[in-house]
Amino acid sequence: MMRRVGRPGLIGMAARTAVVAGTATAVSGSVARHQQNKANEQYEQQAYEAQQQQAAMDAAAAQAVANAQAAAPPAAAPAAGGDDMMAKLTQLATLHSQGILSDEEFAAAKAKLLS
């Protein structure tokens, strides 16, 4: 049997092309998976950092409310003077506008002060 010397035959070229194409597909798939994993890790890291920031802001807000409530003077009996009543209403309105008092707390304090 005679062996052919020189360029590979049709079957050899087809086999070589299949190997090259298969390798390219495998490498491409591997790169795509790697990029997807990297993107998922970045997303999870950003979500974790956002959650930590939100928890820190919630804790700071709770601390600010606790400090404001501790610093607020205790409610005193209504005074007969109109100026004192206006000062207390103004103070309540200021606490409400700063977000220290909720709408319900503000309404209850104002009703108690006016009664």
PDB file as gemmi writes it, atoms N, CA and C in Angstrom:
CRYST1    1.000    1.000    1.000  90.00  90.00  90.00 P 1                      
ATOM      1  N   MET A   1       0.842  -1.155   0.000  1.00  0.00           N  
ATOM      2  CA  MET A   1       0.000   0.000   0.000  1.00  0.00           C  
ATOM      3  C   MET A   1       0.897   1.231   0.000  1.00  0.00           C  
ATOM      4  N   MET A   2       0.505   2.158  -0.791  1.00  0.00           N  
ATOM      5  CA  MET A   2       1.295   3.372  -0.890  1.00  0.00           C  
ATOM      6  C   MET A   2       0.734   4.454   0.010  1.00  0.00           C  
ATOM      7  N   ARG A   3       1.652   5.093   0.640  1.00  0.00           N  
ATOM      8  CA  ARG A   3       1.248   6.160   1.536  1.00  0.00           C  
ATOM      9  C   ARG A   3       1.433   7.472   0.814  1.00  0.00           C  
ATOM     10  N   ARG A   4       0.499   8.327   0.999  1.00  0.00           N  
ATOM     11  CA  ARG A   4       0.496   9.621   0.350  1.00  0.00           C  
ATOM     12  C   ARG A   4       1.388  10.570   1.125  1.00  0.00           C  
ATOM     13  N   VAL A   5       2.196  11.348   0.428  1.00  0.00           N  
ATOM     14  CA  VAL A   5       3.104  12.296   1.046  1.00  0.00           C  
ATOM     15  C   VAL A   5       2.661  13.692   0.623  1.00  0.00           C  
ATOM     16  N   GLY A   6       2.683  14.647   1.562  1.00  0.00           N  
ATOM     17  CA  GLY A   6       2.302  16.030   1.237  1.00  0.00           C  
ATOM     18  C   GLY A   6       1.105  16.457   2.040  1.00  0.00           C  
ATOM     19  N   ARG A   7       0.193  17.119   1.388  1.00  0.00           N  
ATOM     20  CA  ARG A   7      -0.989  17.630   2.083  1.00  0.00           C  
ATOM     21  C   ARG A   7      -1.899  16.496   2.533  1.00  0.00           C  
ATOM     22  N   PRO A   8      -2.619  16.729   3.661  1.00  0.00           N  
ATOM     23  CA  PRO A   8      -3.522  15.674   4.115  1.00  0.00           C  
ATOM     24  C   PRO A   8      -4.724  15.570   3.186  1.00  0.00           C  
ATOM     25  N   GLY A   9      -5.340  14.442   3.211  1.00  0.00           N  
ATOM     26  CA  GLY A   9      -6.500  14.210   2.376  1.00  0.00           C  
ATOM     27  C   GLY A   9      -7.737  14.889   2.927  1.00  0.00           C  
ATOM     28  N   LEU A  10      -8.833  14.665   2.277  1.00  0.00           N  
ATOM     29  CA  LEU A  10     -10.104  15.272   2.645  1.00  0.00           C  
ATOM     30  C   LEU A  10     -10.530  14.872   4.057  1.00  0.00           C  
ATOM     31  N   ILE A  11     -10.376  13.635   4.394  1.00  0.00           N  
ATOM     32  CA  ILE A  11     -10.761  13.160   5.733  1.00  0.00           C  
ATOM     33  C   ILE A  11      -9.842  13.774   6.787  1.00  0.00           C  
ATOM     34  N   GLY A  12      -8.570  13.880   6.497  1.00  0.00           N  
ATOM     35  CA  GLY A  12      -7.635  14.495   7.443  1.00  0.00           C  
ATOM     36  C   GLY A  12      -7.948  15.965   7.682  1.00  0.00           C  
ATOM     37  N   MET A  13      -8.295  16.686   6.607  1.00  0.00           N  
ATOM     38  CA  MET A  13      -8.666  18.104   6.756  1.00  0.00           C  
ATOM     39  C   MET A  13      -9.953  18.252   7.563  1.00  0.00           C  
ATOM     40  N   ALA A  14     -10.919  17.386   7.318  1.00  0.00           N  
ATOM     41  CA  ALA A  14     -12.181  17.433   8.053  1.00  0.00           C  
ATOM     42  C   ALA A  14     -11.935  17.150   9.536  1.00  0.00           C  
ATOM     43  N   ALA A  15     -11.069  16.182   9.824  1.00  0.00           N  
ATOM     44  CA  ALA A  15     -10.766  15.856  11.221  1.00  0.00           C  
ATOM     45  C   ALA A  15     -10.055  17.023  11.894  1.00  0.00           C  
ATOM     46  N   ARG A  16      -9.108  17.631  11.225  1.00  0.00           N  
ATOM     47  CA  ARG A  16      -8.381  18.763  11.795  1.00  0.00           C  
ATOM     48  C   ARG A  16      -9.333  19.942  12.035  1.00  0.00           C  
ATOM     49  N   THR A  17     -10.206  20.212  11.096  1.00  0.00           N  
ATOM     50  CA  THR A  17     -11.187  21.298  11.249  1.00  0.00           C  
ATOM     51  C   THR A  17     -12.107  21.021  12.432  1.00  0.00           C  
ATOM     52  N   ALA A  18     -12.539  19.786  12.588  1.00  0.00           N  
ATOM     53  CA  ALA A  18     -13.421  19.423  13.709  1.00  0.00           C  
ATOM     54  C   ALA A  18     -12.712  19.627  15.046  1.00  0.00           C  
ATOM     55  N   VAL A  19     -11.449  19.262  15.114  1.00  0.00           N  
ATOM     56  CA  VAL A  19     -10.696  19.434  16.355  1.00  0.00           C  
ATOM     57  C   VAL A  19     -10.549  20.913  16.678  1.00  0.00           C  
ATOM     58  N   VAL A  20     -10.215  21.722  15.684  1.00  0.00           N  
ATOM     59  CA  VAL A  20     -10.048  23.165  15.905  1.00  0.00           C  
ATOM     60  C   VAL A  20     -11.371  23.792  16.326  1.00  0.00           C  
ATOM     61  N   ALA A  21     -12.453  23.443  15.643  1.00  0.00           N  
ATOM     62  CA  ALA A  21     -13.764  23.999  15.976  1.00  0.00           C  
ATOM     63  C   ALA A  21     -14.208  23.571  17.371  1.00  0.00           C  
ATOM     64  N   GLY A  22     -13.981  22.319  17.699  1.00  0.00           N  
ATOM     65  CA  GLY A  22     -14.358  21.834  19.025  1.00  0.00           C  
ATOM     66  C   GLY A  22     -13.575  22.518  20.129  1.00  0.00           C  
ATOM     67  N   THR A  23     -12.295  22.725  19.887  1.00  0.00           N  
ATOM     68  CA  THR A  23     -11.466  23.424  20.871  1.00  0.00           C  
ATOM     69  C   THR A  23     -11.923  24.868  21.040  1.00  0.00           C  
ATOM     70  N   ALA A  24     -12.216  25.528  19.931  1.00  0.00           N  
ATOM     71  CA  ALA A  24     -12.677  26.920  19.996  1.00  0.00           C  
ATOM     72  C   ALA A  24     -13.999  27.018  20.751  1.00  0.00           C  
ATOM     73  N   THR A  25     -14.895  26.075  20.517  1.00  0.00           N  
ATOM     74  CA  THR A  25     -16.181  26.077  21.210  1.00  0.00           C  
ATOM     75  C   THR A  25     -15.991  25.851  22.708  1.00  0.00           C  
ATOM     76  N   ALA A  26     -15.136  24.940  23.063  1.00  0.00           N  
ATOM     77  CA  ALA A  26     -14.889  24.657  24.479  1.00  0.00           C  
ATOM     78  C   ALA A  26     -14.268  25.862  25.176  1.00  0.00           C  
ATOM     79  N   VAL A  27     -13.300  26.488  24.534  1.00  0.00           N  
ATOM     80  CA  VAL A  27     -12.653  27.663  25.125  1.00  0.00           C  
ATOM     81  C   VAL A  27     -13.652  28.805  25.232  1.00  0.00           C  
ATOM     82  N   SER A  28     -14.450  29.009  24.189  1.00  0.00           N  
ATOM     83  CA  SER A  28     -15.449  30.080  24.202  1.00  0.00           C  
ATOM     84  C   SER A  28     -16.452  29.875  25.335  1.00  0.00           C  
ATOM     85  N   GLY A  29     -16.924  28.638  25.490  1.00  0.00           N  
ATOM     86  CA  GLY A  29     -17.863  28.342  26.570  1.00  0.00           C  
ATOM     87  C   GLY A  29     -17.241  28.554  27.937  1.00  0.00           C  
ATOM     88  N   SER A  30     -15.997  28.176  28.082  1.00  0.00           N  
ATOM     89  CA  SER A  30     -15.300  28.361  29.355  1.00  0.00           C  
ATOM     90  C   SER A  30     -15.143  29.839  29.683  1.00  0.00           C  
ATOM     91  N   VAL A  31     -14.800  30.641  28.693  1.00  0.00           N  
ATOM     92  CA  VAL A  31     -14.644  32.086  28.906  1.00  0.00           C  
ATOM     93  C   VAL A  31     -15.989  32.703  29.267  1.00  0.00           C  
ATOM     94  N   ALA A  32     -17.036  32.302  28.582  1.00  0.00           N  
ATOM     95  CA  ALA A  32     -18.367  32.840  28.870  1.00  0.00           C  
ATOM     96  C   ALA A  32     -18.801  32.487  30.291  1.00  0.00           C  
ATOM     97  N   ARG A  33     -18.573  31.241  30.713  1.00  0.00           N  
ATOM     98  CA  ARG A  33     -18.926  30.848  32.083  1.00  0.00           C  
ATOM     99  C   ARG A  33     -18.120  31.629  33.112  1.00  0.00           C  
ATOM    100  N   HIS A  34     -16.840  31.825  32.825  1.00  0.00           N  
ATOM    101  CA  HIS A  34     -15.987  32.580  33.741  1.00  0.00           C  
ATOM    102  C   HIS A  34     -16.487  34.018  33.874  1.00  0.00           C  
ATOM    103  N   GLN A  35     -16.825  34.639  32.750  1.00  0.00           N  
ATOM    104  CA  GLN A  35     -17.329  36.013  32.800  1.00  0.00           C  
ATOM    105  C   GLN A  35     -18.659  36.085  33.537  1.00  0.00           C  
ATOM    106  N   GLN A  36     -19.534  35.109  33.327  1.00  0.00           N  
ATOM    107  CA  GLN A  36     -20.822  35.094  34.014  1.00  0.00           C  
ATOM    108  C   GLN A  36     -20.634  34.922  35.515  1.00  0.00           C  
ATOM    109  N   ASN A  37     -19.728  34.031  35.922  1.00  0.00           N  
ATOM    110  CA  ASN A  37     -19.455  33.847  37.353  1.00  0.00           C  
ATOM    111  C   ASN A  37     -18.891  35.113  37.969  1.00  0.00           C  
ATOM    112  N   LYS A  38     -18.005  35.770  37.251  1.00  0.00           N  
ATOM    113  CA  LYS A  38     -17.416  37.008  37.753  1.00  0.00           C  
ATOM    114  C   LYS A  38     -18.484  38.093  37.905  1.00  0.00           C  
ATOM    115  N   ALA A  39     -19.389  38.202  36.933  1.00  0.00           N  
ATOM    116  CA  ALA A  39     -20.476  39.186  37.009  1.00  0.00           C  
ATOM    117  C   ALA A  39     -21.408  38.865  38.178  1.00  0.00           C  
ATOM    118  N   ASN A  40     -21.697  37.595  38.406  1.00  0.00           N  
ATOM    119  CA  ASN A  40     -22.552  37.203  39.531  1.00  0.00           C  
ATOM    120  C   ASN A  40     -21.900  37.542  40.865  1.00  0.00           C  
ATOM    121  N   GLU A  41     -20.603  37.299  40.972  1.00  0.00           N  
ATOM    122  CA  GLU A  41     -19.894  37.631  42.215  1.00  0.00           C  
ATOM    123  C   GLU A  41     -19.906  39.130  42.468  1.00  0.00           C  
ATOM    124  N   GLN A  42     -19.715  39.944  41.427  1.00  0.00           N  
ATOM    125  CA  GLN A  42     -19.756  41.395  41.590  1.00  0.00           C  
ATOM    126  C   GLN A  42     -21.146  41.847  42.021  1.00  0.00           C  
ATOM    127  N   TYR A  43     -22.188  41.277  41.421  1.00  0.00           N  
ATOM    128  CA  TYR A  43     -23.553  41.632  41.779  1.00  0.00           C  
ATOM    129  C   TYR A  43     -23.836  41.286  43.240  1.00  0.00           C  
ATOM    130  N   GLU A  44     -23.423  40.094  43.647  1.00  0.00           N  
ATOM    131  CA  GLU A  44     -23.643  39.678  45.034  1.00  0.00           C  
ATOM    132  C   GLU A  44     -22.877  40.574  46.008  1.00  0.00           C  
ATOM    133  N   GLN A  45     -21.662  40.979  45.637  1.00  0.00           N  
ATOM    134  CA  GLN A  45     -20.874  41.867  46.487  1.00  0.00           C  
ATOM    135  C   GLN A  45     -21.553  43.228  46.624  1.00  0.00           C  
ATOM    136  N   GLN A  46     -22.062  43.760  45.516  1.00  0.00           N  
ATOM    137  CA  GLN A  46     -22.746  45.048  45.555  1.00  0.00           C  
ATOM    138  C   GLN A  46     -24.022  44.955  46.383  1.00  0.00           C  
ATOM    139  N   ALA A  47     -24.755  43.861  46.241  1.00  0.00           N  
ATOM    140  CA  ALA A  47     -25.973  43.684  47.017  1.00  0.00           C  
ATOM    141  C   ALA A  47     -25.647  43.589  48.507  1.00  0.00           C  
ATOM    142  N   TYR A  48     -24.580  42.889  48.849  1.00  0.00           N  
ATOM    143  CA  TYR A  48     -24.170  42.767  50.252  1.00  0.00           C  
ATOM    144  C   TYR A  48     -23.780  44.138  50.812  1.00  0.00           C  
ATOM    145  N   GLU A  49     -23.005  44.912  50.038  1.00  0.00           N  
ATOM    146  CA  GLU A  49     -22.593  46.235  50.496  1.00  0.00           C  
ATOM    147  C   GLU A  49     -23.798  47.160  50.663  1.00  0.00           C  
ATOM    148  N   ALA A  50     -24.752  47.084  49.746  1.00  0.00           N  
ATOM    149  CA  ALA A  50     -25.960  47.900  49.861  1.00  0.00           C  
ATOM    150  C   ALA A  50     -26.753  47.510  51.104  1.00  0.00           C  
ATOM    151  N   GLN A  51     -26.816  46.223  51.392  1.00  0.00           N  
ATOM    152  CA  GLN A  51     -27.522  45.750  52.584  1.00  0.00           C  
ATOM    153  C   GLN A  51     -26.824  46.251  53.851  1.00  0.00           C  
ATOM    154  N   GLN A  52     -25.495  46.220  53.856  1.00  0.00           N  
ATOM    155  CA  GLN A  52     -24.746  46.709  55.013  1.00  0.00           C  
ATOM    156  C   GLN A  52     -24.946  48.208  55.208  1.00  0.00           C  
ATOM    157  N   GLN A  53     -24.947  48.967  54.106  1.00  0.00           N  
ATOM    158  CA  GLN A  53     -25.172  50.405  54.208  1.00  0.00           C  
ATOM    159  C   GLN A  53     -26.567  50.696  54.735  1.00  0.00           C  
ATOM    160  N   GLN A  54     -27.565  49.945  54.255  1.00  0.00           N  
ATOM    161  CA  GLN A  54     -28.931  50.149  54.727  1.00  0.00           C  
ATOM    162  C   GLN A  54     -29.042  49.834  56.212  1.00  0.00           C  
ATOM    163  N   ALA A  55     -28.389  48.772  56.644  1.00  0.00           N  
ATOM    164  CA  ALA A  55     -28.425  48.421  58.067  1.00  0.00           C  
ATOM    165  C   ALA A  55     -27.747  49.504  58.907  1.00  0.00           C  
ATOM    166  N   ALA A  56     -26.646  50.061  58.402  1.00  0.00           N  
ATOM    167  CA  ALA A  56     -25.957  51.126  59.129  1.00  0.00           C  
ATOM    168  C   ALA A  56     -26.830  52.381  59.205  1.00  0.00           C  
ATOM    169  N   MET A  57     -27.511  52.704  58.101  1.00  0.00           N  
ATOM    170  CA  MET A  57     -28.390  53.881  58.112  1.00  0.00           C  
ATOM    171  C   MET A  57     -29.573  53.663  59.053  1.00  0.00           C  
ATOM    172  N   ASP A  58     -30.126  52.454  59.072  1.00  0.00           N  
ATOM    173  CA  ASP A  58     -31.231  52.152  59.984  1.00  0.00           C  
ATOM    174  C   ASP A  58     -30.784  52.280  61.443  1.00  0.00           C  
ATOM    175  N   ALA A  59     -29.587  51.776  61.729  1.00  0.00           N  
ATOM    176  CA  ALA A  59     -29.072  51.867  63.097  1.00  0.00           C  
ATOM    177  C   ALA A  59     -28.826  53.320  63.481  1.00  0.00           C  
ATOM    178  N   ALA A  60     -28.282  54.111  62.557  1.00  0.00           N  
ATOM    179  CA  ALA A  60     -28.033  55.526  62.842  1.00  0.00           C  
ATOM    180  C   ALA A  60     -29.347  56.274  63.062  1.00  0.00           C  
ATOM    181  N   ALA A  61     -30.357  55.949  62.263  1.00  0.00           N  
ATOM    182  CA  ALA A  61     -31.659  56.603  62.436  1.00  0.00           C  
ATOM    183  C   ALA A  61     -32.276  56.226  63.777  1.00  0.00           C  
ATOM    184  N   ALA A  62     -32.175  54.957  64.153  1.00  0.00           N  
ATOM    185  CA  ALA A  62     -32.721  54.528  65.441  1.00  0.00           C  
ATOM    186  C   ALA A  62     -31.976  55.213  66.589  1.00  0.00           C  
ATOM    187  N   GLN A  63     -30.662  55.360  66.448  1.00  0.00           N  
ATOM    188  CA  GLN A  63     -29.877  56.041  67.471  1.00  0.00           C  
ATOM    189  C   GLN A  63     -30.263  57.514  67.561  1.00  0.00           C  
ATOM    190  N   ALA A  64     -30.489  58.155  66.407  1.00  0.00           N  
ATOM    191  CA  ALA A  64     -30.879  59.563  66.397  1.00  0.00           C  
ATOM    192  C   ALA A  64     -32.241  59.755  67.058  1.00  0.00           C  
ATOM    193  N   VAL A  65     -33.164  58.844  66.794  1.00  0.00           N  
ATOM    194  CA  VAL A  65     -34.490  58.934  67.420  1.00  0.00           C  
ATOM    195  C   VAL A  65     -34.367  58.735  68.929  1.00  0.00           C  
ATOM    196  N   ALA A  66     -33.542  57.767  69.325  1.00  0.00           N  
ATOM    197  CA  ALA A  66     -33.362  57.519  70.761  1.00  0.00           C  
ATOM    198  C   ALA A  66     -32.720  58.725  71.444  1.00  0.00           C  
ATOM    199  N   ASN A  67     -31.732  59.335  70.773  1.00  0.00           N  
ATOM    200  CA  ASN A  67     -31.100  60.526  71.350  1.00  0.00           C  
ATOM    201  C   ASN A  67     -32.074  61.689  71.432  1.00  0.00           C  
ATOM    202  N   ALA A  68     -32.906  61.857  70.422  1.00  0.00           N  
ATOM    203  CA  ALA A  68     -33.877  62.959  70.411  1.00  0.00           C  
ATOM    204  C   ALA A  68     -34.929  62.756  71.489  1.00  0.00           C  
ATOM    205  N   GLN A  69     -35.344  61.515  71.675  1.00  0.00           N  
ATOM    206  CA  GLN A  69     -36.340  61.258  72.710  1.00  0.00           C  
ATOM    207  C   GLN A  69     -35.742  61.439  74.102  1.00  0.00           C  
ATOM    208  N   ALA A  70     -34.476  61.086  74.245  1.00  0.00           N  
ATOM    209  CA  ALA A  70     -33.832  61.266  75.543  1.00  0.00           C  
ATOM    210  C   ALA A  70     -33.600  62.748  75.834  1.00  0.00           C  
ATOM    211  N   ALA A  71     -33.326  63.527  74.782  1.00  0.00           N  
ATOM    212  CA  ALA A  71     -33.060  64.955  74.972  1.00  0.00           C  
ATOM    213  C   ALA A  71     -34.335  65.772  75.092  1.00  0.00           C  
ATOM    214  N   ALA A  72     -35.460  65.251  74.639  1.00  0.00           N  
ATOM    215  CA  ALA A  72     -36.719  66.007  74.694  1.00  0.00           C  
ATOM    216  C   ALA A  72     -37.173  66.139  76.148  1.00  0.00           C  
ATOM    217  N   PRO A  73     -37.612  67.317  76.528  1.00  0.00           N  
ATOM    218  CA  PRO A  73     -38.075  67.496  77.912  1.00  0.00           C  
ATOM    219  C   PRO A  73     -39.380  66.731  78.124  1.00  0.00           C  
ATOM    220  N   PRO A  74     -39.600  66.248  79.346  1.00  0.00           N  
ATOM    221  CA  PRO A  74     -40.838  65.528  79.620  1.00  0.00           C  
ATOM    222  C   PRO A  74     -42.035  66.455  79.463  1.00  0.00           C  
ATOM    223  N   ALA A  75     -43.153  65.888  79.089  1.00  0.00           N  
ATOM    224  CA  ALA A  75     -44.365  66.685  78.893  1.00  0.00           C  
ATOM    225  C   ALA A  75     -44.844  67.202  80.247  1.00  0.00           C  
ATOM    226  N   ALA A  76     -45.060  68.481  80.276  1.00  0.00           N  
ATOM    227  CA  ALA A  76     -45.519  69.122  81.515  1.00  0.00           C  
ATOM    228  C   ALA A  76     -47.011  69.406  81.417  1.00  0.00           C  
ATOM    229  N   ALA A  77     -47.600  69.725  82.536  1.00  0.00           N  
ATOM    230  CA  ALA A  77     -49.017  70.067  82.550  1.00  0.00           C  
ATOM    231  C   ALA A  77     -49.224  71.352  81.757  1.00  0.00           C  
ATOM    232  N   PRO A  78     -50.354  71.493  81.064  1.00  0.00           N  
ATOM    233  CA  PRO A  78     -50.585  72.691  80.264  1.00  0.00           C  
ATOM    234  C   PRO A  78     -50.559  73.935  81.136  1.00  0.00           C  
ATOM    235  N   ALA A  79     -49.866  74.926  80.637  1.00  0.00           N  
ATOM    236  CA  ALA A  79     -49.764  76.189  81.378  1.00  0.00           C  
ATOM    237  C   ALA A  79     -50.899  77.106  80.961  1.00  0.00           C  
ATOM    238  N   ALA A  80     -51.166  78.081  81.805  1.00  0.00           N  
ATOM    239  CA  ALA A  80     -52.257  79.008  81.534  1.00  0.00           C  
ATOM    240  C   ALA A  80     -51.860  80.030  80.481  1.00  0.00           C  
ATOM    241  N   GLY A  81     -50.570  80.293  80.313  1.00  0.00           N  
ATOM    242  CA  GLY A  81     -50.120  81.332  79.385  1.00  0.00           C  
ATOM    243  C   GLY A  81     -50.213  80.883  77.943  1.00  0.00           C  
ATOM    244  N   GLY A  82     -50.687  81.761  77.043  1.00  0.00           N  
ATOM    245  CA  GLY A  82     -50.816  81.457  75.631  1.00  0.00           C  
ATOM    246  C   GLY A  82     -49.463  81.380  74.947  1.00  0.00           C  
ATOM    247  N   ASP A  83     -48.488  82.192  75.401  1.00  0.00           N  
ATOM    248  CA  ASP A  83     -47.164  82.166  74.784  1.00  0.00           C  
ATOM    249  C   ASP A  83     -46.481  80.821  75.011  1.00  0.00           C  
ATOM    250  N   ASP A  84     -46.642  80.269  76.203  1.00  0.00           N  
ATOM    251  CA  ASP A  84     -46.051  78.968  76.503  1.00  0.00           C  
ATOM    252  C   ASP A  84     -46.685  77.881  75.635  1.00  0.00           C  
ATOM    253  N   MET A  85     -47.995  77.981  75.429  1.00  0.00           N  
ATOM    254  CA  MET A  85     -48.713  77.025  74.587  1.00  0.00           C  
ATOM    255  C   MET A  85     -48.185  77.105  73.149  1.00  0.00           C  
ATOM    256  N   MET A  86     -47.973  78.313  72.654  1.00  0.00           N  
ATOM    257  CA  MET A  86     -47.453  78.493  71.290  1.00  0.00           C  
ATOM    258  C   MET A  86     -46.040  77.937  71.178  1.00  0.00           C  
ATOM    259  N   ALA A  87     -45.242  78.126  72.196  1.00  0.00           N  
ATOM    260  CA  ALA A  87     -43.875  77.621  72.174  1.00  0.00           C  
ATOM    261  C   ALA A  87     -43.871  76.091  72.119  1.00  0.00           C  
ATOM    262  N   LYS A  88     -44.752  75.465  72.873  1.00  0.00           N  
ATOM    263  CA  LYS A  88     -44.827  74.012  72.873  1.00  0.00           C  
ATOM    264  C   LYS A  88     -45.344  73.473  71.536  1.00  0.00           C  
ATOM    265  N   LEU A  89     -46.345  74.168  70.973  1.00  0.00           N  
ATOM    266  CA  LEU A  89     -46.845  73.752  69.661  1.00  0.00           C  
ATOM    267  C   LEU A  89     -45.769  73.910  68.591  1.00  0.00           C  
ATOM    268  N   THR A  90     -45.015  74.981  68.683  1.00  0.00           N  
ATOM    269  CA  THR A  90     -43.927  75.208  67.731  1.00  0.00           C  
ATOM    270  C   THR A  90     -42.867  74.119  67.872  1.00  0.00           C  
ATOM    271  N   GLN A  91     -42.568  73.752  69.111  1.00  0.00           N  
ATOM    272  CA  GLN A  91     -41.583  72.703  69.345  1.00  0.00           C  
ATOM    273  C   GLN A  91     -42.075  71.363  68.779  1.00  0.00           C  
ATOM    274  N   LEU A  92     -43.346  71.061  68.982  1.00  0.00           N  
ATOM    275  CA  LEU A  92     -43.913  69.837  68.420  1.00  0.00           C  
ATOM    276  C   LEU A  92     -43.848  69.855  66.892  1.00  0.00           C  
ATOM    277  N   ALA A  93     -44.172  70.998  66.297  1.00  0.00           N  
ATOM    278  CA  ALA A  93     -44.132  71.102  64.840  1.00  0.00           C  
ATOM    279  C   ALA A  93     -42.705  70.924  64.324  1.00  0.00           C  
ATOM    280  N   THR A  94     -41.737  71.451  65.057  1.00  0.00           N  
ATOM    281  CA  THR A  94     -40.337  71.298  64.658  1.00  0.00           C  
ATOM    282  C   THR A  94     -39.915  69.830  64.726  1.00  0.00           C  
ATOM    283  N   LEU A  95     -40.279  69.154  65.801  1.00  0.00           N  
ATOM    284  CA  LEU A  95     -39.951  67.734  65.922  1.00  0.00           C  
ATOM    285  C   LEU A  95     -40.620  66.911  64.820  1.00  0.00           C  
ATOM    286  N   HIS A  96     -41.846  67.295  64.477  1.00  0.00           N  
ATOM    287  CA  HIS A  96     -42.554  66.588  63.410  1.00  0.00           C  
ATOM    288  C   HIS A  96     -41.891  66.831  62.057  1.00  0.00           C  
ATOM    289  N   SER A  97     -41.506  68.068  61.783  1.00  0.00           N  
ATOM    290  CA  SER A  97     -40.896  68.374  60.479  1.00  0.00           C  
ATOM    291  C   SER A  97     -39.513  67.742  60.356  1.00  0.00           C  
ATOM    292  N   GLN A  98     -38.814  67.527  61.453  1.00  0.00           N  
ATOM    293  CA  GLN A  98     -37.507  66.874  61.420  1.00  0.00           C  
ATOM    294  C   GLN A  98     -37.640  65.364  61.282  1.00  0.00           C  
ATOM    295  N   GLY A  99     -38.839  64.856  61.408  1.00  0.00           N  
ATOM    296  CA  GLY A  99     -39.049  63.423  61.264  1.00  0.00           C  
ATOM    297  C   GLY A  99     -38.884  62.659  62.562  1.00  0.00           C  
ATOM    298  N   ILE A 100     -38.690  63.366  63.648  1.00  0.00           N  
ATOM    299  CA  ILE A 100     -38.525  62.699  64.937  1.00  0.00           C  
ATOM    300  C   ILE A 100     -39.869  62.155  65.421  1.00  0.00           C  
ATOM    301  N   LEU A 101     -40.944  62.919  65.179  1.00  0.00           N  
ATOM    302  CA  LEU A 101     -42.293  62.475  65.537  1.00  0.00           C  
ATOM    303  C   LEU A 101     -43.031  62.043  64.280  1.00  0.00           C  
ATOM    304  N   SER A 102     -43.727  60.920  64.357  1.00  0.00           N  
ATOM    305  CA  SER A 102     -44.553  60.495  63.231  1.00  0.00           C  
ATOM    306  C   SER A 102     -45.833  61.326  63.238  1.00  0.00           C  
ATOM    307  N   ASP A 103     -46.628  61.163  62.190  1.00  0.00           N  
ATOM    308  CA  ASP A 103     -47.890  61.903  62.106  1.00  0.00           C  
ATOM    309  C   ASP A 103     -48.806  61.570  63.279  1.00  0.00           C  
ATOM    310  N   GLU A 104     -48.847  60.278  63.639  1.00  0.00           N  
ATOM    311  CA  GLU A 104     -49.720  59.866  64.738  1.00  0.00           C  
ATOM    312  C   GLU A 104     -49.231  60.431  66.075  1.00  0.00           C  
ATOM    313  N   GLU A 105     -47.918  60.373  66.291  1.00  0.00           N  
ATOM    314  CA  GLU A 105     -47.358  60.908  67.540  1.00  0.00           C  
ATOM    315  C   GLU A 105     -47.583  62.417  67.636  1.00  0.00           C  
ATOM    316  N   PHE A 106     -47.422  63.112  66.512  1.00  0.00           N  
ATOM    317  CA  PHE A 106     -47.623  64.554  66.498  1.00  0.00           C  
ATOM    318  C   PHE A 106     -49.078  64.898  66.818  1.00  0.00           C  
ATOM    319  N   ALA A 107     -50.010  64.169  66.192  1.00  0.00           N  
ATOM    320  CA  ALA A 107     -51.433  64.442  66.433  1.00  0.00           C  
ATOM    321  C   ALA A 107     -51.805  64.163  67.890  1.00  0.00           C  
ATOM    322  N   ALA A 108     -51.266  63.074  68.437  1.00  0.00           N  
ATOM    323  CA  ALA A 108     -51.582  62.738  69.830  1.00  0.00           C  
ATOM    324  C   ALA A 108     -51.003  63.777  70.791  1.00  0.00           C  
ATOM    325  N   ALA A 109     -49.771  64.216  70.538  1.00  0.00           N  
ATOM    326  CA  ALA A 109     -49.152  65.210  71.421  1.00  0.00           C  
ATOM    327  C   ALA A 109     -49.873  66.549  71.315  1.00  0.00           C  
ATOM    328  N   LYS A 110     -50.269  66.908  70.105  1.00  0.00           N  
ATOM    329  CA  LYS A 110     -50.979  68.187  69.925  1.00  0.00           C  
ATOM    330  C   LYS A 110     -52.349  68.136  70.613  1.00  0.00           C  
ATOM    331  N   ALA A 111     -53.046  67.014  70.498  1.00  0.00           N  
ATOM    332  CA  ALA A 111     -54.349  66.879  71.158  1.00  0.00           C  
ATOM    333  C   ALA A 111     -54.195  66.937  72.675  1.00  0.00           C  
ATOM    334  N   LYS A 112     -53.152  66.302  73.181  1.00  0.00           N  
ATOM    335  CA  LYS A 112     -52.915  66.316  74.634  1.00  0.00           C  
ATOM    336  C   LYS A 112     -52.580  67.727  75.100  1.00  0.00           C  
ATOM    337  N   LEU A 113     -51.803  68.437  74.298  1.00  0.00           N  
ATOM    338  CA  LEU A 113     -51.405  69.794  74.659  1.00  0.00           C  
ATOM    339  C   LEU A 113     -52.597  70.748  74.604  1.00  0.00           C  
ATOM    340  N   LEU A 114     -53.476  70.590  73.652  1.00  0.00           N  
ATOM    341  CA  LEU A 114     -54.622  71.490  73.495  1.00  0.00           C  
ATOM    342  C   LEU A 114     -55.760  71.157  74.443  1.00  0.00           C  
ATOM    343  N   SER A 115     -55.772  69.958  75.027  1.00  0.00           N  
ATOM    344  CA  SER A 115     -56.876  69.610  75.920  1.00  0.00           C  
ATOM    345  C   SER A 115     -56.655  70.112  77.330  1.00  0.00           C  
TER     346      SER A 115                                                      
END                                                                             
